[in-house]
Amino acid sequence: MMQETQKKIKEIRMAIQDLLLYKNEKYGDSALNPKKGWYKGDSQNSILIRLMDKQARIDNNPDPLPRVNDVADIIGYCVLLLISMGVSAEDIAKFKD
């Protein structure tokens, strides 16, 4: 029988996946293929900047806990960063003991 925590992990993972796919469709593939305008850097640097912006939001939030939106965005940007680094599911599986 699946533990409650395992069930929640699967639910949150699916919700993050749905959010990432929704935003990718809505905004295009701008995180991994940024349009060349004012920003001239690569996708990895762009994602790192977005992560720093989220960190600043959390740091400047007067509430003791971060907003759910900011945490979900950080998770999403971390997934996109892994993709931009060329990481595969097999690479992640290697971390299992």
A tleap script that builds the chain and sets N, CA, C and O, in Angstrom:
source leaprc.protein.ff14SB
mol = sequence {
  NMET MET GLN GLU THR GLN LYS LYS ILE LYS
  GLU ILE ARG MET ALA ILE GLN ASP LEU LEU
  LEU TYR LYS ASN GLU LYS TYR GLY ASP SER
  ALA LEU ASN PRO LYS LYS GLY TRP TYR LYS
  GLY ASP SER GLN ASN SER ILE LEU ILE ARG
  LEU MET ASP LYS GLN ALA ARG ILE ASP ASN
  ASN PRO ASP PRO LEU PRO ARG VAL ASN ASP
  VAL ALA ASP ILE ILE GLY TYR CYS VAL LEU
  LEU LEU ILE SER MET GLY VAL SER ALA GLU
  ASP ILE ALA LYS PHE LYS CASP
}
set mol.1.N position { 0.842 -1.176 0.000 }
set mol.1.CA position { 0.000 0.000 0.000 }
set mol.1.C position { 0.894 1.248 0.000 }
set mol.1.O position { 1.896 1.304 0.714 }
set mol.2.N position { 0.524 2.235 -0.801 }
set mol.2.CA position { 1.293 3.453 -0.916 }
set mol.2.C position { 1.117 4.322 0.326 }
set mol.2.O position { 0.001 4.549 0.792 }
set mol.3.N position { 2.235 4.799 0.847 }
set mol.3.CA position { 2.185 5.714 1.979 }
set mol.3.C position { 1.559 7.035 1.541 }
set mol.3.O position { 1.574 7.384 0.360 }
set mol.4.N position { 1.015 7.755 2.501 }
set mol.4.CA position { 0.403 9.055 2.206 }
set mol.4.C position { 1.422 10.024 1.615 }
set mol.4.O position { 1.106 10.758 0.679 }
set mol.5.N position { 2.639 10.031 2.152 }
set mol.5.CA position { 3.677 10.925 1.622 }
set mol.5.C position { 3.999 10.592 0.177 }
set mol.5.O position { 4.165 11.497 -0.641 }
set mol.6.N position { 4.090 9.311 -0.152 }
set mol.6.CA position { 4.367 8.914 -1.533 }
set mol.6.C position { 3.248 9.366 -2.462 }
set mol.6.O position { 3.504 9.807 -3.583 }
set mol.7.N position { 2.023 9.257 -2.001 }
set mol.7.CA position { 0.874 9.709 -2.789 }
set mol.7.C position { 0.966 11.218 -3.039 }
set mol.7.O position { 0.728 11.683 -4.154 }
set mol.8.N position { 1.309 11.970 -2.004 }
set mol.8.CA position { 1.431 13.432 -2.137 }
set mol.8.C position { 2.572 13.805 -3.078 }
set mol.8.O position { 2.450 14.747 -3.860 }
set mol.9.N position { 3.691 13.063 -3.003 }
set mol.9.CA position { 4.810 13.323 -3.915 }
set mol.9.C position { 4.345 13.193 -5.355 }
set mol.9.O position { 4.655 14.039 -6.193 }
set mol.10.N position { 3.598 12.127 -5.643 }
set mol.10.CA position { 3.102 11.914 -7.009 }
set mol.10.C position { 2.121 13.004 -7.427 }
set mol.10.O position { 2.154 13.468 -8.567 }
set mol.11.N position { 1.254 13.412 -6.513 }
set mol.11.CA position { 0.269 14.458 -6.827 }
set mol.11.C position { 0.954 15.792 -7.129 }
set mol.11.O position { 0.618 16.466 -8.102 }
set mol.12.N position { 1.913 16.161 -6.288 }
set mol.12.CA position { 2.614 17.435 -6.491 }
set mol.12.C position { 3.457 17.389 -7.760 }
set mol.12.O position { 3.511 18.366 -8.507 }
set mol.13.N position { 4.116 16.253 -8.008 }
set mol.13.CA position { 4.907 16.118 -9.227 }
set mol.13.C position { 4.049 16.319 -10.470 }
set mol.13.O position { 4.447 17.010 -11.407 }
set mol.14.N position { 2.873 15.711 -10.468 }
set mol.14.CA position { 1.963 15.863 -11.606 }
set mol.14.C position { 1.474 17.303 -11.738 }
set mol.14.O position { 1.358 17.822 -12.848 }
set mol.15.N position { 1.190 17.942 -10.614 }
set mol.15.CA position { 0.730 19.329 -10.648 }
set mol.15.C position { 1.823 20.246 -11.195 }
set mol.15.O position { 1.533 21.151 -11.977 }
set mol.16.N position { 3.067 20.021 -10.794 }
set mol.16.CA position { 4.186 20.820 -11.309 }
set mol.16.C position { 4.346 20.560 -12.804 }
set mol.16.O position { 4.558 21.496 -13.575 }
set mol.17.N position { 4.248 19.306 -13.217 }
set mol.17.CA position { 4.335 18.969 -14.640 }
set mol.17.C position { 3.245 19.687 -15.425 }
set mol.17.O position { 3.523 20.278 -16.469 }
set mol.18.N position { 2.018 19.643 -14.940 }
set mol.18.CA position { 0.906 20.318 -15.618 }
set mol.18.C position { 1.142 21.822 -15.702 }
set mol.18.O position { 0.859 22.439 -16.729 }
set mol.19.N position { 1.663 22.415 -14.623 }
set mol.19.CA position { 1.942 23.848 -14.608 }
set mol.19.C position { 3.027 24.209 -15.617 }
set mol.19.O position { 2.899 25.191 -16.349 }
set mol.20.N position { 4.101 23.410 -15.655 }
set mol.20.CA position { 5.177 23.666 -16.612 }
set mol.20.C position { 4.691 23.555 -18.053 }
set mol.20.O position { 5.022 24.399 -18.886 }
set mol.21.N position { 3.916 22.530 -18.349 }
set mol.21.CA position { 3.396 22.367 -19.706 }
set mol.21.C position { 2.446 23.496 -20.078 }
set mol.21.O position { 2.475 23.989 -21.206 }
set mol.22.N position { 1.604 23.908 -19.136 }
set mol.22.CA position { 0.688 25.025 -19.365 }
set mol.22.C position { 1.472 26.305 -19.678 }
set mol.22.O position { 1.177 26.995 -20.653 }
set mol.23.N position { 2.468 26.614 -18.846 }
set mol.23.CA position { 3.233 27.844 -19.052 }
set mol.23.C position { 4.043 27.779 -20.338 }
set mol.23.O position { 4.198 28.793 -21.020 }
set mol.24.N position { 4.566 26.592 -20.685 }
set mol.24.CA position { 5.314 26.447 -21.920 }
set mol.24.C position { 4.424 26.710 -23.126 }
set mol.24.O position { 4.846 27.331 -24.101 }
set mol.25.N position { 3.181 26.226 -23.045 }
set mol.25.CA position { 2.242 26.470 -24.142 }
set mol.25.C position { 1.818 27.938 -24.179 }
set mol.25.O position { 1.734 28.536 -25.252 }
set mol.26.N position { 1.556 28.508 -23.028 }
set mol.26.CA position { 1.074 29.891 -22.952 }
set mol.26.C position { 2.142 30.905 -23.350 }
set mol.26.O position { 1.863 31.852 -24.087 }
set mol.27.N position { 3.369 30.704 -22.859 }
set mol.27.CA position { 4.437 31.681 -23.072 }
set mol.27.C position { 5.449 31.260 -24.125 }
set mol.27.O position { 6.386 32.003 -24.416 }
set mol.28.N position { 5.272 30.094 -24.691 }
set mol.28.CA position { 6.251 29.594 -25.643 }
set mol.28.C position { 7.430 28.987 -24.899 }
set mol.28.O position { 7.403 28.851 -23.676 }
set mol.29.N position { 8.431 28.635 -25.626 }
set mol.29.CA position { 9.604 27.973 -25.048 }
set mol.29.C position { 10.657 29.005 -24.657 }
set mol.29.O position { 11.847 28.827 -24.916 }
set mol.30.N position { 10.197 30.089 -24.030 }
set mol.30.CA position { 11.072 31.230 -23.775 }
set mol.30.C position { 12.174 30.948 -22.769 }
set mol.30.O position { 13.212 31.609 -22.813 }
set mol.31.N position { 11.996 30.004 -21.874 }
set mol.31.CA position { 13.041 29.709 -20.888 }
set mol.31.C position { 14.237 29.012 -21.546 }
set mol.31.O position { 15.388 29.344 -21.262 }
set mol.32.N position { 13.961 28.060 -22.412 }
set mol.32.CA position { 15.042 27.308 -23.052 }
set mol.32.C position { 15.477 27.905 -24.382 }
set mol.32.O position { 16.593 27.663 -24.842 }
set mol.33.N position { 14.602 28.679 -24.993 }
set mol.33.CA position { 14.915 29.341 -26.264 }
set mol.33.C position { 14.482 30.804 -26.179 }
set mol.33.O position { 13.510 31.209 -26.818 }
set mol.34.N position { 15.219 31.600 -25.378 }
set mol.34.CA position { 14.819 32.993 -25.195 }
set mol.34.C position { 14.898 33.777 -26.503 }
set mol.34.O position { 15.814 33.600 -27.306 }
set mol.35.N position { 13.912 34.644 -26.687 }
set mol.35.CA position { 13.937 35.514 -27.859 }
set mol.35.C position { 15.070 36.512 -27.693 }
set mol.35.O position { 15.330 37.003 -26.594 }
set mol.36.N position { 15.720 36.796 -28.770 }
set mol.36.CA position { 16.833 37.744 -28.718 }
set mol.36.C position { 16.268 39.163 -28.779 }
set mol.36.O position { 15.784 39.612 -29.818 }
set mol.37.N position { 16.336 39.828 -27.689 }
set mol.37.CA position { 15.897 41.214 -27.580 }
set mol.37.C position { 16.927 41.942 -26.751 }
set mol.37.O position { 18.085 42.075 -27.146 }
set mol.38.N position { 16.501 42.404 -25.615 }
set mol.38.CA position { 17.435 43.084 -24.718 }
set mol.38.C position { 18.425 42.119 -24.109 }
set mol.38.O position { 19.594 42.455 -23.925 }
set mol.39.N position { 17.962 40.912 -23.794 }
set mol.39.CA position { 18.834 39.929 -23.150 }
set mol.39.C position { 19.617 39.171 -24.209 }
set mol.39.O position { 19.040 38.646 -25.161 }
set mol.40.N position { 20.917 39.117 -24.042 }
set mol.40.CA position { 21.774 38.462 -25.041 }
set mol.40.C position { 22.424 37.176 -24.533 }
set mol.40.O position { 23.206 36.556 -25.255 }
set mol.41.N position { 22.114 36.768 -23.308 }
set mol.41.CA position { 22.747 35.580 -22.734 }
set mol.41.C position { 22.105 34.289 -23.204 }
set mol.41.O position { 21.189 34.282 -24.027 }
set mol.42.N position { 22.617 33.190 -22.650 }
set mol.42.CA position { 22.089 31.884 -23.016 }
set mol.42.C position { 20.958 31.477 -22.074 }
set mol.42.O position { 20.659 32.174 -21.105 }
set mol.43.N position { 20.338 30.337 -22.375 }
set mol.43.CA position { 19.170 29.902 -21.604 }
set mol.43.C position { 19.524 29.566 -20.167 }
set mol.43.O position { 18.754 29.878 -19.259 }
set mol.44.N position { 20.670 28.939 -19.938 }
set mol.44.CA position { 21.038 28.590 -18.563 }
set mol.44.C position { 21.182 29.836 -17.698 }
set mol.44.O position { 20.675 29.876 -16.577 }
set mol.45.N position { 21.861 30.842 -18.207 }
set mol.45.CA position { 22.032 32.073 -17.446 }
set mol.45.C position { 20.688 32.760 -17.230 }
set mol.45.O position { 20.439 33.320 -16.162 }
set mol.46.N position { 19.833 32.719 -18.227 }
set mol.46.CA position { 18.498 33.306 -18.106 }
set mol.46.C position { 17.697 32.630 -16.998 }
set mol.46.O position { 17.032 33.305 -16.212 }
set mol.47.N position { 17.758 31.318 -16.933 }
set mol.47.CA position { 17.036 30.572 -15.895 }
set mol.47.C position { 17.616 30.886 -14.524 }
set mol.47.O position { 16.869 31.051 -13.560 }
set mol.48.N position { 18.938 30.969 -14.426 }
set mol.48.CA position { 19.562 31.319 -13.148 }
set mol.48.C position { 19.134 32.709 -12.676 }
set mol.48.O position { 18.929 32.929 -11.482 }
set mol.49.N position { 19.002 33.637 -13.612 }
set mol.49.CA position { 18.525 34.982 -13.257 }
set mol.49.C position { 17.091 34.911 -12.743 }
set mol.49.O position { 16.751 35.570 -11.761 }
set mol.50.N position { 16.263 34.127 -13.393 }
set mol.50.CA position { 14.880 33.974 -12.944 }
set mol.50.C position { 14.812 33.343 -11.557 }
set mol.50.O position { 13.967 33.714 -10.742 }
set mol.51.N position { 15.710 32.381 -11.289 }
set mol.51.CA position { 15.767 31.776 -9.957 }
set mol.51.C position { 16.196 32.806 -8.912 }
set mol.51.O position { 15.670 32.816 -7.799 }
set mol.52.N position { 17.139 33.663 -9.261 }
set mol.52.CA position { 17.564 34.717 -8.330 }
set mol.52.C position { 16.425 35.701 -8.060 }
set mol.52.O position { 16.266 36.181 -6.938 }
set mol.53.N position { 15.632 35.998 -9.098 }
set mol.53.CA position { 14.469 36.875 -8.909 }
set mol.53.C position { 13.480 36.251 -7.931 }
set mol.53.O position { 12.930 36.941 -7.073 }
set mol.54.N position { 13.254 34.949 -8.061 }
set mol.54.CA position { 12.335 34.258 -7.137 }
set mol.54.C position { 12.898 34.270 -5.715 }
set mol.54.O position { 12.158 34.456 -4.750 }
set mol.55.N position { 14.217 34.069 -5.595 }
set mol.55.CA position { 14.852 34.128 -4.275 }
set mol.55.C position { 14.652 35.514 -3.653 }
set mol.55.O position { 14.377 35.628 -2.458 }
set mol.56.N position { 14.791 36.560 -4.462 }
set mol.56.CA position { 14.592 37.920 -3.959 }
set mol.56.C position { 13.151 38.126 -3.510 }
set mol.56.O position { 12.905 38.783 -2.499 }
set mol.57.N position { 12.200 37.572 -4.250 }
set mol.57.CA position { 10.792 37.673 -3.837 }
set mol.57.C position { 10.572 37.032 -2.481 }
set mol.57.O position { 9.886 37.586 -1.621 }
set mol.58.N position { 11.163 35.854 -2.297 }
set mol.58.CA position { 11.017 35.155 -1.016 }
set mol.58.C position { 11.696 35.955 0.095 }
set mol.58.O position { 11.145 36.105 1.185 }
set mol.59.N position { 12.886 36.463 -0.186 }
set mol.59.CA position { 13.625 37.231 0.821 }
set mol.59.C position { 12.882 38.501 1.223 }
set mol.59.O position { 12.951 38.924 2.377 }
set mol.60.N position { 12.177 39.107 0.279 }
set mol.60.CA position { 11.486 40.378 0.543 }
set mol.60.C position { 10.048 40.203 1.001 }
set mol.60.O position { 9.363 41.185 1.286 }
set mol.61.N position { 9.590 38.977 1.073 }
set mol.61.CA position { 8.233 38.685 1.518 }
set mol.61.C position { 8.171 38.862 3.043 }
set mol.61.O position { 8.960 38.248 3.761 }
set mol.62.N position { 7.255 39.684 3.542 }
set mol.62.CA position { 7.183 39.883 4.993 }
set mol.62.C position { 6.644 38.670 5.754 }
set mol.62.O position { 6.821 38.571 6.968 }
set mol.63.N position { 5.994 37.757 5.054 }
set mol.63.CA position { 5.470 36.554 5.702 }
set mol.63.C position { 6.614 35.595 6.027 }
set mol.63.O position { 7.616 35.570 5.312 }
set mol.64.N position { 6.482 34.814 7.083 }
set mol.64.CA position { 7.571 33.903 7.461 }
set mol.64.C position { 7.765 32.743 6.488 }
set mol.64.O position { 8.855 32.176 6.417 }
set mol.65.N position { 6.732 32.386 5.744 }
set mol.65.CA position { 6.832 31.291 4.780 }
set mol.65.C position { 6.743 31.839 3.359 }
set mol.65.O position { 6.044 32.823 3.115 }
set mol.66.N position { 7.450 31.204 2.420 }
set mol.66.CA position { 7.338 31.655 1.026 }
set mol.66.C position { 5.949 31.367 0.472 }
set mol.66.O position { 5.237 30.489 0.960 }
set mol.67.N position { 5.582 32.121 -0.552 }
set mol.67.CA position { 4.308 31.879 -1.226 }
set mol.67.C position { 4.408 30.596 -2.051 }
set mol.67.O position { 5.465 30.272 -2.592 }
set mol.68.N position { 3.308 29.883 -2.136 }
set mol.68.CA position { 3.274 28.624 -2.893 }
set mol.68.C position { 3.680 28.867 -4.346 }
set mol.68.O position { 4.403 28.059 -4.929 }
set mol.69.N position { 3.225 29.964 -4.930 }
set mol.69.CA position { 3.555 30.291 -6.312 }
set mol.69.C position { 5.067 30.394 -6.514 }
set mol.69.O position { 5.608 29.895 -7.501 }
set mol.70.N position { 5.743 31.049 -5.562 }
set mol.70.CA position { 7.190 31.199 -5.694 }
set mol.70.C position { 7.903 29.853 -5.596 }
set mol.70.O position { 8.841 29.597 -6.351 }
set mol.71.N position { 7.474 29.000 -4.686 }
set mol.71.CA position { 8.093 27.679 -4.542 }
set mol.71.C position { 7.837 26.838 -5.796 }
set mol.71.O position { 8.746 26.172 -6.292 }
set mol.72.N position { 6.614 26.865 -6.305 }
set mol.72.CA position { 6.295 26.104 -7.526 }
set mol.72.C position { 7.122 26.612 -8.708 }
set mol.72.O position { 7.605 25.820 -9.517 }
set mol.73.N position { 7.285 27.929 -8.805 }
set mol.73.CA position { 8.099 28.484 -9.889 }
set mol.73.C position { 9.561 28.062 -9.758 }
set mol.73.O position { 10.207 27.763 -10.763 }
set mol.74.N position { 10.088 28.034 -8.542 }
set mol.74.CA position { 11.471 27.614 -8.339 }
set mol.74.C position { 11.648 26.161 -8.772 }
set mol.74.O position { 12.625 25.826 -9.443 }
set mol.75.N position { 10.714 25.306 -8.393 }
set mol.75.CA position { 10.788 23.903 -8.813 }
set mol.75.C position { 10.766 23.824 -10.337 }
set mol.75.O position { 11.558 23.096 -10.936 }
set mol.76.N position { 9.869 24.565 -10.955 }
set mol.76.CA position { 9.773 24.567 -12.413 }
set mol.76.C position { 11.051 25.042 -13.075 }
set mol.76.O position { 11.527 24.426 -14.029 }
set mol.77.N position { 11.617 26.148 -12.569 }
set mol.77.CA position { 12.866 26.650 -13.140 }
set mol.77.C position { 14.009 25.668 -12.936 }
set mol.77.O position { 14.885 25.557 -13.794 }
set mol.78.N position { 14.018 24.953 -11.813 }
set mol.78.CA position { 15.055 23.935 -11.598 }
set mol.78.C position { 14.923 22.806 -12.616 }
set mol.78.O position { 15.930 22.312 -13.122 }
set mol.79.N position { 13.703 22.396 -12.920 }
set mol.79.CA position { 13.489 21.375 -13.953 }
set mol.79.C position { 13.999 21.896 -15.298 }
set mol.79.O position { 14.700 21.184 -16.017 }
set mol.80.N position { 13.645 23.135 -15.634 }
set mol.80.CA position { 14.097 23.716 -16.897 }
set mol.80.C position { 15.615 23.857 -16.934 }
set mol.80.O position { 16.227 23.671 -17.986 }
set mol.81.N position { 16.223 24.182 -15.808 }
set mol.81.CA position { 17.679 24.285 -15.756 }
set mol.81.C position { 18.316 22.925 -16.027 }
set mol.81.O position { 19.291 22.834 -16.774 }
set mol.82.N position { 17.775 21.879 -15.430 }
set mol.82.CA position { 18.290 20.529 -15.701 }
set mol.82.C position { 18.179 20.191 -17.193 }
set mol.82.O position { 19.102 19.624 -17.776 }
set mol.83.N position { 17.060 20.538 -17.794 }
set mol.83.CA position { 16.875 20.287 -19.232 }
set mol.83.C position { 17.919 21.062 -20.029 }
set mol.83.O position { 18.528 20.522 -20.952 }
set mol.84.N position { 18.126 22.333 -19.671 }
set mol.84.CA position { 19.093 23.159 -20.401 }
set mol.84.C position { 20.521 22.641 -20.250 }
set mol.84.O position { 21.371 22.890 -21.105 }
set mol.85.N position { 20.782 21.918 -19.156 }
set mol.85.CA position { 22.100 21.338 -18.915 }
set mol.85.C position { 22.269 20.002 -19.629 }
set mol.85.O position { 23.347 19.410 -19.592 }
set mol.86.N position { 21.206 19.521 -20.282 }
set mol.86.CA position { 21.263 18.263 -21.011 }
set mol.86.C position { 21.095 17.039 -20.132 }
set mol.86.O position { 21.466 15.933 -20.524 }
set mol.87.N position { 20.536 17.230 -18.945 }
set mol.87.CA position { 20.352 16.125 -18.009 }
set mol.87.C position { 19.180 15.267 -18.477 }
set mol.87.O position { 18.153 15.788 -18.910 }
set mol.88.N position { 19.344 13.953 -18.385 }
set mol.88.CA position { 18.290 13.019 -18.781 }
set mol.88.C position { 17.713 12.330 -17.548 }
set mol.88.O position { 18.255 12.437 -16.448 }
set mol.89.N position { 16.621 11.633 -17.751 }
set mol.89.CA position { 16.029 10.846 -16.666 }
set mol.89.C position { 17.014 9.800 -16.169 }
set mol.89.O position { 17.055 9.500 -14.976 }
set mol.90.N position { 17.812 9.239 -17.083 }
set mol.90.CA position { 18.817 8.253 -16.701 }
set mol.90.C position { 19.884 8.867 -15.800 }
set mol.90.O position { 20.367 8.216 -14.874 }
set mol.91.N position { 20.251 10.119 -16.072 }
set mol.91.CA position { 21.217 10.814 -15.210 }
set mol.91.C position { 20.686 10.943 -13.792 }
set mol.91.O position { 21.418 10.732 -12.825 }
set mol.92.N position { 19.422 11.287 -13.671 }
set mol.92.CA position { 18.801 11.438 -12.351 }
set mol.92.C position { 18.703 10.096 -11.651 }
set mol.92.O position { 18.920 10.004 -10.443 }
set mol.93.N position { 18.377 9.051 -12.409 }
set mol.93.CA position { 18.233 7.705 -11.815 }
set mol.93.C position { 19.536 7.219 -11.180 }
set mol.93.O position { 19.507 6.383 -10.277 }
set mol.94.N position { 20.659 7.726 -11.636 }
set mol.94.CA position { 21.956 7.323 -11.084 }
set mol.94.C position { 22.120 7.742 -9.627 }
set mol.94.O position { 22.985 7.214 -8.928 }
set mol.95.N position { 21.309 8.678 -9.164 }
set mol.95.CA position { 21.421 9.160 -7.782 }
set mol.95.C position { 20.750 8.229 -6.786 }
set mol.95.O position { 20.869 8.431 -5.578 }
set mol.96.N position { 20.051 7.220 -7.268 }
set mol.96.CA position { 19.443 6.245 -6.368 }
set mol.96.C position { 20.530 5.355 -5.785 }
set mol.96.O position { 21.419 4.898 -6.504 }
set mol.97.N position { 20.460 5.116 -4.516 }
set mol.97.CA position { 21.448 4.250 -3.858 }
set mol.97.C position { 21.121 2.792 -4.071 }
set mol.97.O position { 21.844 1.921 -3.589 }
savepdb mol mol.pdb
quit
